[in-house]
Structure formats: C-alpha cells, structure tokens
Amino acid sequence: MAENNVGTINPLTIANILTLRYDPTQKPLLPKFDRDNFVDNHVIPSINDIEKIIQSSLRTKINNDIQKICIALSGGVDSTLILALLRKTFPDIEINAISIKFANSVDESESAAKIAQHFEAKHHIIEVDNYLRELPKAISIVKLPFWDLHWYYVVKKAQTLSKYLASGDGGDEVFGGYTFRYKKFLSLTNENSNTKNKIQAYIQCHERDSVPDQDKIFGPKTKFLWNQIHAYLVPHFDNDLSRLDQVLLADYNGKLLYNFSLINTRLHDNFNMISIAPLLSQEITAYAIPLSNKFKYDQQNDVGKLLLRQLLRKLGVDSLVTEEKLGFNVNTINLWKSYGNSLCNHYLTNSNIVRDGWINQNWITKYINKNDLDVRYVNKFLGLLAFEIWYRIFVTNEMKSNQFLDYV
C-alpha cells in the first residue's frame, strides 16, 4: 500500500493494521529509536531547560509576522502546556483553540473552554454526531484503512482559521503518558518473564485493539501469522532494559511512528497546514527519551508525564488539568449502537474484502449482531469497515471520496 501504488495490497499491511492498528512496513516520518536511546543517562532533568527547549521550538516554527495560530485543545496535560507556552512566548498572537465534542461520549469541551478562556484563546467546538460520516473522505486523504481519524475534523476546521496548527502530540510517548498500559504490563509480567511472554502481555495491554480470536478474522489471502506480528516487537523486549523502559520503547516505535505521524502529516499536507508539535522536536526527544523512567512515571501513584506536570505547576496552571489521561476519544460502544452496527451490517454483508478472500465471513457473522458486544470487537468491526471503505475507493473504484456514511 505504498502511496504511489495505493490499490496494491500488501497482506502484511492488512494483518498489521487490523491487529496492531499500525503498520511497521510503512516508511516512518519520525526517527526510529532503539534500545540504546532508552538507556538511562543519569541526568537530573531541569524543568527550566524543558521550558526553554519548547519555547525555542515554537520560535523556530512561528515568526513574529504570524498573526493567527490554531491549537488542538483536549484539556489534557500536553495540549494545555503547549497552549500555556504559546501564550507566554507570543503574548499578542491570536490563538484559536479547537476541541471536539463527540455524541454520547465524555464531553471534555467544557474544561477545554475554561482553559482557552484562561489563556485568552478563541475557543471553537466541533460537534460530531456521526463519527463515521466522512470516513471515505478521510481515508482517501490518508490512503490507509484506518478508522480512528478524528484528526481529520481538527485539521478541516483549523484550515478555515489559520495555516498553522499546534498540538501536544508526542507527550504520551516521550514523557510517559500511557499509565493504564504501564500498570497492566507490570502486573502481567515479572523480571523472569521471557521475550515471548512480554510481547504477549504487551499486546494484551492494548485493550482497545486485541481480541482473543484475532487469527479467526482473516481469510486465506491475508496469510495471518502471530509470529510475524511478534517479530516486529522482539527488538523492543529482547534486551536488557527495564520492563517499563521496554514498554516505552515499544510505544514510541508503534502507533506514533506508523499511525499518528503518518495520518497527521497527510492530513496537514492535504489542507496545506503547517504542523507545530514541540514535544516531538529533535531537541525534546534527544533530551527526554534517555531520562530515567522515574522522571516519567510514578508507579506507586500511577501518574505519568511527571516532568510536564511539574512544568504546568511552575507556570501556575496545573489546577486546570486532571491526573486522568485525556484526549479526543469517541465512545465506540455508543457509536456502535447509534451508527456503527448498522453501517457495518450494510457494508460488511456481501463485502468485497470477504469475497476476495481477505476477511473471514464466519467471524463477521458470529459477532456482528451479538448483544452487548465487547468494545474490543466493536473496534475490530470499525477496522473492518475502514478496510472495506478503503477497498471500495482504491481497489474496486466503486465509492467516491465525497460519499457520506449516513446509512442507519
């Protein structure tokens, strides 16, 4: 599925995206890191240094002639910190903060509105009823069969306000924000766990992605093998790093490299937007990646991104955010009940991906109308829906990118 030959299907890509929700066969846009990058350098980090590096990154991207800038504001640590430093670095610039309000999901727009007001930013709320409605358009842009494309809505709105879009992207991967994964992984493994056990535990910790009968999803053309999936993860867990550092290494080299950065870049390019992501700058990653994990994750209190939280305290705005991890997240169970189930029934019944041998019809039939379907299976069905939509756009050419998924 290279961009210059989108309609050509690599079976590994299908197996990877529908199992890991990213595809390591793609060419990453960010630098890959290995075991050596995560070795503790025994440096005591300085909050002042981190602040200066972020501000320097902002000044490099934003010159004094720029009058307007957008920022994706979820109300969490990362985006709040970038907004705070944007305002501190450019006190007179017009800042447009963009939040998404998903139907029947946790509404973070109210807390985001208070944060925007505190920093004198104009606040724009995108209300999304049917999260899947513009999936064909988003997929036609990113050219890969992903379903979780909320960034499409952010960039689409931002391009009406400015050509610059700032974000807190990278905070979770660089500074240790996936606390739910760390806690579960450490509980499932011990110092005597072998590489295979740790890989299996790591996959199990991706609770939104993994289903117990994963191998039953695929048809003969996909040639799914667990050994191939595990092979991508072996370098991250077959080394002498601590278990927590191994997870940090795997997280950085996972969705960040082969999902988020690829998707966001293609969306930015499509809408002619300039991305500003200070937490992914070369200077920040070089500074933060080799720091001891004790400066990233408090195992006893299960709190992550410790350094970024300290910087928020220094700036006097830590009370604006909570310890809970936030982000633009749609409630997929409610989405399934309102639109997802009917859309999957419509598009996955007699689907191309089954007809052509990529996906197993028996798996679809077994679960698609099951009452109280587990969230992992819901997400898997949304992945299959994205694959079918991608297939209809790029392979069979029977769907236009401007078609809306309104069938209910």
N, C-alpha and C positions, 0 to 999 in steps of 0.2 A: 504493500500500500504506500509506496513512495509517492510524494506529492506530484511528481511529473508523470505518474502512471497509476492514478488513483484507483481505477477499476480493476487492477490486477490484485488478486487476493493472495496474501501470504498466510498459510494455515497457522503459523506461529503467532501472527498478529491477532487472529481471532481468538485463539486459545488464551493468549496473554491478557487481552483486554477484558474478556469475559471471565477471567479468573483473578487477575491482579488489579484490574481497572487501569492498567498502564501497559505499554509495550516496549520492552527494552531493545527491540530490533530497530526502533526509530533512532535517528541521529539527534542527540541532545543539544540544546542551545546553551545550557549552562555547563560549567566544568564538572566532570565526574571526580569524586573523591574516593580514596581507598583507605585501607587500614592505617597507613602512615599518617594521613591527615588528621585522624582522630586520636592519635596518641597524646596523652596529657603532656602539655608543655610546661606545667608547673608555674604558669604565670598567674599572678593575682590580678584579676581584671579591674579596670578603672571605669566607673560609671561616666566620669567626665570624658574619658577617651572615646567611649562608645558614642556619647552625645556628639562629640566633635566630628567623628567619622561620618555619622549620619548626616549632620549638617553640611559637611564638605561634599557628600554625595548629592545632596539636594542642590547645592550651589552649582555643582558641575552640570546638572541637568537643567536647571532653571536659571535663566539670566534675568537681570533687572528689568528688561523690556517686556517680559511676560506679565500680562495684567490679570489673567484668569487661569485657574487650575482646578481640576476635579480631584476628588479623593473618594475611593470606595470605603465607606464607613459602616462597619458591622456593629460597632460598640464594644469590641474586644480590645485586648491589650495592644496588639500590633497596629491596627488602624488608628486607634486613639493616640498612640505615641507618635506616629508619623504626622498626624494632624497637629499635635501639640508643637512638634519641631518645625513643621511648615509655617505655622503662625509665628513662632519665635524667630525663625530665620528670615521670613518675609512678612513683616507686620502689616504691610499695606496691600498685599495681593488679595484679589477676590478669590475666595475658596468656595467651591461648590461641592458639598458632601452628598454622596449618593448612597442610599440604603434601599434594600429590597424587602418588601412585605409579602410573604407568600401566604396564600389562602390556607386556612386551617393548620397553621404552623406556629411555632413560637415567634411572637412578634417582638423583634429587637429594635424596631424603628423608634419607639418612644425613648428608650435610653440613648439611642444614637442621636435623636433630636436634641436632647439635653446637652450632649457632648458637643454637637455642632454649634449650638447656641453659645456655649461657654467660650468657644474659640471664634465666635463671630463669623461663622461659615453659613452660607445659604444651604438649607437642607432640602434635598429632593428625595421623595419616597416613590419607588417604583412598585406599584401593586400588581402582583402576578397571580391571576386566578388559576388558569390552566398552565402549569409549568411546562407542559409538553407541546403547547400550541405551535410554537415557532421552531420546534426541533429540526424540521427539514432545512430551514434557513441556516441555523447554527451549524448543523452537520455539513452542509455544503461549503461553509467557510473553513471549518477546522479540518475537513476531509478525512476524518477518522470516526468510527462508530461509537462515540461516547454519548451518554445520555445526560450526564450531570453538567450542563453547560450554562449555569447561572451567570457566568461572566459575560455571556452574550448580551444579557439585558443591561448589565452595568455599562459596558462599552457603548452599546447602542444609545443609551441615554447620555453618556458623557460627551460623545462627539457632537451633541447639539449645544454643548455649553463651553467647551474648550478643546484644544488639541492635545492637552496634557492630562494624563490620568495617573495619580499616585495611589499606592496601595501598601499594605503591610505584608505583602507576600514574602514568604521565607521565614517569618518569625517562628513558626512551629518547628520547622526542620533545622534551623540554625541555632535557635536558642532553647529548644526543648519544650514544645507545647503539647505534644500528644500524650498527656498524662494517663489517659484511660488505657492506652496501649502499653505504656511502661509498666504500670501497676499489674496488669493482667499477665504480661510476658514474664515478669519476675516471679509471679505466683505460680506459673506453669512450668518454670524451669529452675534448675539449680546449677551449682558450679560443676557438677558431674555430668550435666546433660551433654550429649554429643551433638554434632552439627545437624544431623537429620532431625533430632528431637527439637532443636531450637528453631529450625526452619518451619517445622510443622506447627510449633507453638506460635511463631510469628504470623503465619497465615491465619491461624485460628483467632489471633488478636484483631484481625481486620473483620470485625463482626458484621459490617455492612456489606461485605464483598463475598464472603466464603459460605458455601452451602455444603452439607455433608456428602451429598451425592453429585458433586461437581462433575465428575467424569461421565455421568449419565446424560449431561446436557448435549453433548456433541454428537454429530453424525460422523460417518466414516471419512469425509473429506478433511475434517479438521485435524485428524490424527493426534488427538489429545493424549499427552503422557505427563504424569506427575513429575517424572524425572527431569523433563525439560523445564518445567516451572521451577523446580528446586534448584536446577543448575544456575539460574540467574542469581539466586540468593546465597549460594555456597560461599562466595568470596566475603560476604558480609558477616558470616557466622563461623567460618573456619579460620579463625585467627586468635591471637592472644589478648584481644581487647576484653574489657569487662562486658558482661551481658548487656548492660544498659548502653554502653558505647556501641555495641554491635547493632542494637536496635536503632540508635541514632544514625549510624552509618547506612543501614538498610533504608530508613525513612528518607534520608537525603537523596539516595540513589534510586528512589522509587517514583511515586506519583509526581513529586516535584519536577524531576528531570524529564519524565516521559509522559506526563499528562498535563499538569498545571501550566508549566512554562511553554509547552508546545501550543496548547489551546489558547492561552492568553496572548501569545505573540501573534498567532494567526488572526485572532480577532482584532488586536490592535492594528495590525497591518491592513486588514480589510477596511477598517473605519478610519484609516490614516491618523491613528492616535500614537502619541509618544508615551511610552511606559516609564514610570518612575517608581522603582522598587528598591529603596535604600537598604533594606535588610538582606538583599541578595547581591549587593555590590561586592566586587572583588575584595575591597578593603575590609568590609564587615565579615565576610566569610573567612578571610585569612586570619582575622582577629579572634573570632568566636568559635570556629569549628574545633581548634585544638585545645580549648579550655577544658579543665576538669568538669565532668558532668555534675559535680556538686554545686557548681555555679549555675546550672541549668534546671535541675530537677531536685526538689526536696522530697525524698522518698517517704519520710516519716509523715509529712503532712499532705502528700500527694499534690504538690503545687509546682507548676512548671514556669518557664520563662522568667526565672528569678531576676536576672540582670535587667530585663526590660521593665519588670515591675519596680525595681529599685529606681530606675531612671524616671518612671512615672511619679514615684514618691518625691524624688528630687525636684521635679517640675511642679509638684504640688497638685497633681491631678489624679493620683491613684484612686481616690474615692469615686471617680467617675466610672470605673470598671469593676467587675466582679472577678473572683478567682475562677469561676466556671469558664471553660473554653467556649467562646462564641464564634460566630461566622455566619455566612449566608447559607442556611440549611433549610431545605424544604422537608416537611414531614411526609415521608414517602408512603407511609401507611394510609394517611388521609388522602394523599394524591392518588393512590391506588383505588381507593373507594370512590373518589369523585370522577376521575378521568382514566387512570392507568389501566384498570381492569378492562373496561370497555374498549379502549384503544388497542390493547394487546389482543383481545378477542378478535377485533376487526382485522388487524394487520398480521397476526401470527397464525390465524386459521388459514390453511392452504397457502402458507408463506413461501416466498422464494428461497429463503435460507434453509427451509426443510426440504423443499422439492429438489434443490440442487445438492443436498447431502451434507450441509454444514452443521445443521442442528437436528436433534432427535425429537420427532413429533411426540413420541410417547412421554417424554419428560414434560413437554408443554401441556399435554392433555391431562396428565396426572395432577398438576398443581394449579392450572390457570383459573379454575373456578372453585378452588378449595376455600372454605370459610376460614376466616381469621388467619390468613396466610402470613407466615413469619416475615419480618422485614428483610431478611437476607434473600428470600425468594422473590419478594417484591422488587428489590433492587436488581436481581438477576433478570427478571422479566423486562424491566426497563432497559437493561443492557441488550437483551434480545430485540426489543422494539427498535433501539437505536441501530442495531446491526441491520435489521430489515429495511429501515428507512434509508440508511447508507447504501444498501444493496440496490434499492429501487432508484436511487438518484444516480449512482455511479456505474452500476453493472447492467441492470435491465433498462435503465433510462426511462422508466415509466412514471417517475414522480418529479415534479418541478420543485425547485428550492423554495419558491414562494407559496407552496401549498401549506395550509394550516391544518393541524391535527385537532379538529373540532368534533369528531365523531364521538358520541356518547350514547 
